[in-house]
Amino acid sequence: MGSLSTGGLKVQFRAVGRSRREWMWKARDESNTITISGQRFDSLREAVQDARTQFDMRAGHGEDPEDDPFAA
């Protein structure tokens, strides 16, 4: 399991499934609202990419790396 936090948003990644080889993400914001991926991904990398896409679209972030809330 891993997690990322940025600007009041905390995203957690969890291994799921019988063999725990699939991944899902869930996110909480400052108001404790939860968003869940709703689907399983074959790899952690795919789960991170999906979460990044979902939150970039909601925040209106462009392709500028400085706009990336997942940048380390």
Backbone as XML, in Angstrom:
<?xml version="1.0"?>
<chain id="A" units="angstrom">
  <residue number="1" name="MET">
    <atom name="N" x="0.844" y="-1.179" z="0.000"/>
    <atom name="CA" x="0.000" y="0.000" z="0.000"/>
    <atom name="C" x="0.880" y="1.228" z="0.000"/>
  </residue>
  <residue number="2" name="GLY">
    <atom name="N" x="0.475" y="2.229" z="-0.718"/>
    <atom name="CA" x="1.184" y="3.492" z="-0.738"/>
    <atom name="C" x="0.186" y="4.621" z="-0.689"/>
  </residue>
  <residue number="3" name="SER">
    <atom name="N" x="0.686" y="5.819" z="-0.442"/>
    <atom name="CA" x="-0.216" y="6.964" z="-0.435"/>
    <atom name="C" x="0.538" y="8.216" z="-0.846"/>
  </residue>
  <residue number="4" name="LEU">
    <atom name="N" x="-0.216" y="9.184" z="-1.330"/>
    <atom name="CA" x="0.306" y="10.485" z="-1.708"/>
    <atom name="C" x="-0.575" y="11.535" z="-1.058"/>
  </residue>
  <residue number="5" name="SER">
    <atom name="N" x="0.010" y="12.633" z="-0.628"/>
    <atom name="CA" x="-0.762" y="13.745" z="-0.086"/>
    <atom name="C" x="-0.324" y="15.026" z="-0.768"/>
  </residue>
  <residue number="6" name="THR">
    <atom name="N" x="-1.298" y="15.839" z="-1.127"/>
    <atom name="CA" x="-0.985" y="17.123" z="-1.721"/>
    <atom name="C" x="-2.178" y="18.055" z="-1.556"/>
  </residue>
  <residue number="7" name="GLY">
    <atom name="N" x="-1.925" y="19.243" z="-1.112"/>
    <atom name="CA" x="-2.948" y="20.273" z="-1.030"/>
    <atom name="C" x="-4.264" y="19.831" z="-0.434"/>
  </residue>
  <residue number="8" name="GLY">
    <atom name="N" x="-4.241" y="19.088" z="0.661"/>
    <atom name="CA" x="-5.465" y="18.652" z="1.302"/>
    <atom name="C" x="-6.078" y="17.405" z="0.698"/>
  </residue>
  <residue number="9" name="LEU">
    <atom name="N" x="-5.437" y="16.828" z="-0.303"/>
    <atom name="CA" x="-5.929" y="15.611" z="-0.931"/>
    <atom name="C" x="-4.979" y="14.472" z="-0.594"/>
  </residue>
  <residue number="10" name="LYS">
    <atom name="N" x="-5.527" y="13.380" z="-0.069"/>
    <atom name="CA" x="-4.729" y="12.207" z="0.250"/>
    <atom name="C" x="-5.231" y="11.055" z="-0.607"/>
  </residue>
  <residue number="11" name="VAL">
    <atom name="N" x="-4.337" y="10.472" z="-1.402"/>
    <atom name="CA" x="-4.684" y="9.357" z="-2.268"/>
    <atom name="C" x="-3.950" y="8.126" z="-1.764"/>
  </residue>
  <residue number="12" name="GLN">
    <atom name="N" x="-4.700" y="7.047" z="-1.531"/>
    <atom name="CA" x="-4.121" y="5.786" z="-1.077"/>
    <atom name="C" x="-4.291" y="4.737" z="-2.162"/>
  </residue>
  <residue number="13" name="PHE">
    <atom name="N" x="-3.278" y="3.899" z="-2.296"/>
    <atom name="CA" x="-3.297" y="2.809" z="-3.261"/>
    <atom name="C" x="-3.251" y="1.507" z="-2.486"/>
  </residue>
  <residue number="14" name="ARG">
    <atom name="N" x="-4.171" y="0.587" z="-2.807"/>
    <atom name="CA" x="-4.266" y="-0.674" z="-2.069"/>
    <atom name="C" x="-4.279" y="-1.863" z="-3.022"/>
  </residue>
  <residue number="15" name="ALA">
    <atom name="N" x="-3.542" y="-2.892" z="-2.614"/>
    <atom name="CA" x="-3.593" y="-4.159" z="-3.338"/>
    <atom name="C" x="-4.898" y="-4.843" z="-2.966"/>
  </residue>
  <residue number="16" name="VAL">
    <atom name="N" x="-5.611" y="-5.348" z="-3.965"/>
    <atom name="CA" x="-6.908" y="-5.986" z="-3.729"/>
    <atom name="C" x="-6.979" y="-7.299" z="-4.488"/>
  </residue>
  <residue number="17" name="GLY">
    <atom name="N" x="-8.031" y="-8.022" z="-4.272"/>
    <atom name="CA" x="-8.257" y="-9.282" z="-4.964"/>
    <atom name="C" x="-7.758" y="-10.453" z="-4.146"/>
  </residue>
  <residue number="18" name="ARG">
    <atom name="N" x="-8.171" y="-11.609" z="-4.581"/>
    <atom name="CA" x="-7.833" y="-12.826" z="-3.861"/>
    <atom name="C" x="-6.323" y="-13.018" z="-3.744"/>
  </residue>
  <residue number="19" name="SER">
    <atom name="N" x="-5.594" y="-12.764" z="-4.808"/>
    <atom name="CA" x="-4.139" y="-12.925" z="-4.766"/>
    <atom name="C" x="-3.432" y="-11.590" z="-4.530"/>
  </residue>
  <residue number="20" name="ARG">
    <atom name="N" x="-4.218" y="-10.528" z="-4.314"/>
    <atom name="CA" x="-3.701" y="-9.188" z="-4.035"/>
    <atom name="C" x="-2.732" y="-8.708" z="-5.108"/>
  </residue>
  <residue number="21" name="ARG">
    <atom name="N" x="-3.060" y="-9.017" z="-6.345"/>
    <atom name="CA" x="-2.232" y="-8.590" z="-7.470"/>
    <atom name="C" x="-2.916" y="-7.528" z="-8.311"/>
  </residue>
  <residue number="22" name="GLU">
    <atom name="N" x="-4.042" y="-7.034" z="-7.839"/>
    <atom name="CA" x="-4.744" y="-5.954" z="-8.509"/>
    <atom name="C" x="-4.725" y="-4.755" z="-7.570"/>
  </residue>
  <residue number="23" name="TRP">
    <atom name="N" x="-4.907" y="-3.564" z="-8.140"/>
    <atom name="CA" x="-4.789" y="-2.327" z="-7.356"/>
    <atom name="C" x="-6.000" y="-1.438" z="-7.544"/>
  </residue>
  <residue number="24" name="MET">
    <atom name="N" x="-6.376" y="-0.750" z="-6.477"/>
    <atom name="CA" x="-7.416" y="0.281" z="-6.509"/>
    <atom name="C" x="-6.876" y="1.496" z="-5.775"/>
  </residue>
  <residue number="25" name="TRP">
    <atom name="N" x="-7.469" y="2.648" z="-6.029"/>
    <atom name="CA" x="-7.093" y="3.835" z="-5.278"/>
    <atom name="C" x="-8.336" y="4.447" z="-4.650"/>
  </residue>
  <residue number="26" name="LYS">
    <atom name="N" x="-8.114" y="5.182" z="-3.570"/>
    <atom name="CA" x="-9.188" y="5.977" z="-2.980"/>
    <atom name="C" x="-8.583" y="7.295" z="-2.529"/>
  </residue>
  <residue number="27" name="ALA">
    <atom name="N" x="-9.397" y="8.332" z="-2.530"/>
    <atom name="CA" x="-8.905" y="9.662" z="-2.183"/>
    <atom name="C" x="-9.844" y="10.322" z="-1.188"/>
  </residue>
  <residue number="28" name="ARG">
    <atom name="N" x="-9.258" y="11.081" z="-0.287"/>
    <atom name="CA" x="-10.017" y="11.895" z="0.675"/>
    <atom name="C" x="-9.537" y="13.327" z="0.558"/>
  </residue>
  <residue number="29" name="ASP">
    <atom name="N" x="-10.480" y="14.252" z="0.638"/>
    <atom name="CA" x="-10.082" y="15.651" z="0.650"/>
    <atom name="C" x="-10.268" y="16.206" z="2.059"/>
  </residue>
  <residue number="30" name="GLU">
    <atom name="N" x="-10.070" y="17.504" z="2.217"/>
    <atom name="CA" x="-10.134" y="18.134" z="3.542"/>
    <atom name="C" x="-11.493" y="17.961" z="4.206"/>
  </residue>
  <residue number="31" name="SER">
    <atom name="N" x="-12.554" y="17.851" z="3.404"/>
    <atom name="CA" x="-13.898" y="17.697" z="3.966"/>
    <atom name="C" x="-14.233" y="16.227" z="4.211"/>
  </residue>
  <residue number="32" name="ASN">
    <atom name="N" x="-13.250" y="15.357" z="4.019"/>
    <atom name="CA" x="-13.385" y="13.919" z="4.232"/>
    <atom name="C" x="-14.252" y="13.240" z="3.176"/>
  </residue>
  <residue number="33" name="THR">
    <atom name="N" x="-14.463" y="13.925" z="2.040"/>
    <atom name="CA" x="-15.175" y="13.316" z="0.925"/>
    <atom name="C" x="-14.283" y="12.239" z="0.317"/>
  </residue>
  <residue number="34" name="ILE">
    <atom name="N" x="-14.855" y="11.107" z="0.026"/>
    <atom name="CA" x="-14.081" y="9.984" z="-0.506"/>
    <atom name="C" x="-14.443" y="9.740" z="-1.970"/>
  </residue>
  <residue number="35" name="THR">
    <atom name="N" x="-13.416" y="9.562" z="-2.775"/>
    <atom name="CA" x="-13.572" y="9.140" z="-4.161"/>
    <atom name="C" x="-12.806" y="7.841" z="-4.301"/>
  </residue>
  <residue number="36" name="ILE">
    <atom name="N" x="-13.419" y="6.839" z="-4.929"/>
    <atom name="CA" x="-12.790" y="5.532" z="-5.101"/>
    <atom name="C" x="-12.683" y="5.237" z="-6.594"/>
  </residue>
  <residue number="37" name="SER">
    <atom name="N" x="-11.615" y="4.562" z="-6.985"/>
    <atom name="CA" x="-11.369" y="4.293" z="-8.404"/>
    <atom name="C" x="-12.524" y="3.581" z="-9.084"/>
  </residue>
  <residue number="38" name="GLY">
    <atom name="N" x="-13.196" y="2.668" z="-8.389"/>
    <atom name="CA" x="-14.321" y="1.968" z="-8.984"/>
    <atom name="C" x="-13.930" y="0.858" z="-9.941"/>
  </residue>
  <residue number="39" name="GLN">
    <atom name="N" x="-12.662" y="0.711" z="-10.189"/>
    <atom name="CA" x="-12.199" y="-0.403" z="-11.006"/>
    <atom name="C" x="-10.856" y="-0.885" z="-10.481"/>
  </residue>
  <residue number="40" name="ARG">
    <atom name="N" x="-10.476" y="-2.075" z="-10.891"/>
    <atom name="CA" x="-9.204" y="-2.652" z="-10.465"/>
    <atom name="C" x="-8.196" y="-2.541" z="-11.599"/>
  </residue>
  <residue number="41" name="PHE">
    <atom name="N" x="-6.950" y="-2.371" z="-11.233"/>
    <atom name="CA" x="-5.880" y="-2.229" z="-12.209"/>
    <atom name="C" x="-4.874" y="-3.350" z="-12.024"/>
  </residue>
  <residue number="42" name="ASP">
    <atom name="N" x="-4.274" y="-3.778" z="-13.126"/>
    <atom name="CA" x="-3.324" y="-4.887" z="-13.090"/>
    <atom name="C" x="-2.004" y="-4.528" z="-12.423"/>
  </residue>
  <residue number="43" name="SER">
    <atom name="N" x="-1.702" y="-3.239" z="-12.337"/>
    <atom name="CA" x="-0.437" y="-2.829" z="-11.720"/>
    <atom name="C" x="-0.634" y="-1.534" z="-10.933"/>
  </residue>
  <residue number="44" name="LEU">
    <atom name="N" x="0.261" y="-1.323" z="-9.987"/>
    <atom name="CA" x="0.237" y="-0.079" z="-9.221"/>
    <atom name="C" x="0.447" y="1.109" z="-10.154"/>
  </residue>
  <residue number="45" name="ARG">
    <atom name="N" x="1.311" y="0.956" z="-11.123"/>
    <atom name="CA" x="1.577" y="2.038" z="-12.075"/>
    <atom name="C" x="0.290" y="2.469" z="-12.795"/>
  </residue>
  <residue number="46" name="GLU">
    <atom name="N" x="-0.510" y="1.504" z="-13.223"/>
    <atom name="CA" x="-1.771" y="1.818" z="-13.891"/>
    <atom name="C" x="-2.726" y="2.542" z="-12.946"/>
  </residue>
  <residue number="47" name="ALA">
    <atom name="N" x="-2.763" y="2.128" z="-11.681"/>
    <atom name="CA" x="-3.627" y="2.780" z="-10.696"/>
    <atom name="C" x="-3.195" y="4.229" z="-10.474"/>
  </residue>
  <residue number="48" name="VAL">
    <atom name="N" x="-1.899" y="4.461" z="-10.370"/>
    <atom name="CA" x="-1.382" y="5.823" z="-10.177"/>
    <atom name="C" x="-1.703" y="6.684" z="-11.398"/>
  </residue>
  <residue number="49" name="GLN">
    <atom name="N" x="-1.523" y="6.142" z="-12.588"/>
    <atom name="CA" x="-1.829" y="6.893" z="-13.809"/>
    <atom name="C" x="-3.306" y="7.261" z="-13.875"/>
  </residue>
  <residue number="50" name="ASP">
    <atom name="N" x="-4.185" y="6.332" z="-13.499"/>
    <atom name="CA" x="-5.612" y="6.622" z="-13.515"/>
    <atom name="C" x="-5.960" y="7.711" z="-12.507"/>
  </residue>
  <residue number="51" name="ALA">
    <atom name="N" x="-5.430" y="7.589" z="-11.288"/>
    <atom name="CA" x="-5.704" y="8.614" z="-10.268"/>
    <atom name="C" x="-5.209" y="9.969" z="-10.739"/>
  </residue>
  <residue number="52" name="ARG">
    <atom name="N" x="-4.021" y="9.996" z="-11.308"/>
    <atom name="CA" x="-3.455" y="11.257" z="-11.814"/>
    <atom name="C" x="-4.378" y="11.860" z="-12.867"/>
  </residue>
  <residue number="53" name="THR">
    <atom name="N" x="-4.848" y="11.047" z="-13.794"/>
    <atom name="CA" x="-5.738" y="11.522" z="-14.851"/>
    <atom name="C" x="-7.033" y="12.070" z="-14.263"/>
  </residue>
  <residue number="54" name="GLN">
    <atom name="N" x="-7.629" y="11.335" z="-13.324"/>
    <atom name="CA" x="-8.890" y="11.761" z="-12.719"/>
    <atom name="C" x="-8.757" y="13.102" z="-12.012"/>
  </residue>
  <residue number="55" name="PHE">
    <atom name="N" x="-7.699" y="13.280" z="-11.233"/>
    <atom name="CA" x="-7.568" y="14.506" z="-10.451"/>
    <atom name="C" x="-7.030" y="15.663" z="-11.262"/>
  </residue>
  <residue number="56" name="ASP">
    <atom name="N" x="-6.246" y="15.397" z="-12.300"/>
    <atom name="CA" x="-5.822" y="16.460" z="-13.205"/>
    <atom name="C" x="-7.028" y="17.027" z="-13.934"/>
  </residue>
  <residue number="57" name="MET">
    <atom name="N" x="-7.940" y="16.150" z="-14.373"/>
    <atom name="CA" x="-9.130" y="16.603" z="-15.090"/>
    <atom name="C" x="-10.023" y="17.430" z="-14.170"/>
  </residue>
  <residue number="58" name="ARG">
    <atom name="N" x="-10.200" y="17.013" z="-12.928"/>
    <atom name="CA" x="-11.065" y="17.740" z="-11.985"/>
    <atom name="C" x="-10.479" y="19.082" z="-11.596"/>
  </residue>
  <residue number="59" name="ALA">
    <atom name="N" x="-9.156" y="19.138" z="-11.481"/>
    <atom name="CA" x="-8.497" y="20.379" z="-11.056"/>
    <atom name="C" x="-8.202" y="21.295" z="-12.232"/>
  </residue>
  <residue number="60" name="GLY">
    <atom name="N" x="-8.386" y="20.799" z="-13.450"/>
    <atom name="CA" x="-8.110" y="21.612" z="-14.618"/>
    <atom name="C" x="-6.626" y="21.800" z="-14.868"/>
  </residue>
  <residue number="61" name="HIS">
    <atom name="N" x="-5.806" y="20.877" z="-14.368"/>
    <atom name="CA" x="-4.369" y="20.973" z="-14.576"/>
    <atom name="C" x="-4.021" y="20.631" z="-16.008"/>
  </residue>
  <residue number="62" name="GLY">
    <atom name="N" x="-3.029" y="21.340" z="-16.517"/>
    <atom name="CA" x="-2.537" y="21.057" z="-17.863"/>
    <atom name="C" x="-1.401" y="20.066" z="-17.819"/>
  </residue>
  <residue number="63" name="GLU">
    <atom name="N" x="-0.615" y="20.078" z="-18.858"/>
    <atom name="CA" x="0.502" y="19.154" z="-18.968"/>
    <atom name="C" x="1.765" y="19.705" z="-18.311"/>
  </residue>
  <residue number="64" name="ASP">
    <atom name="N" x="1.698" y="20.899" z="-17.743"/>
    <atom name="CA" x="2.857" y="21.501" z="-17.095"/>
    <atom name="C" x="3.235" y="20.693" z="-15.858"/>
  </residue>
  <residue number="65" name="PRO">
    <atom name="N" x="4.482" y="20.184" z="-15.775"/>
    <atom name="CA" x="4.889" y="19.381" z="-14.618"/>
    <atom name="C" x="4.725" y="20.094" z="-13.276"/>
  </residue>
  <residue number="66" name="GLU">
    <atom name="N" x="4.766" y="21.413" z="-13.283"/>
    <atom name="CA" x="4.584" y="22.159" z="-12.038"/>
    <atom name="C" x="3.147" y="22.077" z="-11.544"/>
  </residue>
  <residue number="67" name="ASP">
    <atom name="N" x="2.223" y="21.752" z="-12.449"/>
    <atom name="CA" x="0.811" y="21.615" z="-12.096"/>
    <atom name="C" x="0.476" y="20.227" z="-11.574"/>
  </residue>
  <residue number="68" name="ASP">
    <atom name="N" x="1.434" y="19.316" z="-11.594"/>
    <atom name="CA" x="1.188" y="17.910" z="-11.263"/>
    <atom name="C" x="1.181" y="17.684" z="-9.757"/>
  </residue>
  <residue number="69" name="PRO">
    <atom name="N" x="0.012" y="17.399" z="-9.139"/>
    <atom name="CA" x="-0.025" y="17.192" z="-7.696"/>
    <atom name="C" x="0.646" y="15.888" z="-7.271"/>
  </residue>
  <residue number="70" name="PHE">
    <atom name="N" x="0.972" y="15.011" z="-8.227"/>
    <atom name="CA" x="1.607" y="13.742" z="-7.912"/>
    <atom name="C" x="3.121" y="13.807" z="-8.091"/>
  </residue>
  <residue number="71" name="ALA">
    <atom name="N" x="3.640" y="14.951" z="-8.525"/>
    <atom name="CA" x="5.091" y="15.064" z="-8.714"/>
    <atom name="C" x="5.791" y="14.976" z="-7.368"/>
  </residue>
  <residue number="72" name="ALA">
    <atom name="N" x="6.906" y="14.293" z="-7.357"/>
    <atom name="CA" x="7.653" y="14.108" z="-6.089"/>
    <atom name="C" x="8.484" y="15.315" z="-5.766"/>
  </residue>
</chain>
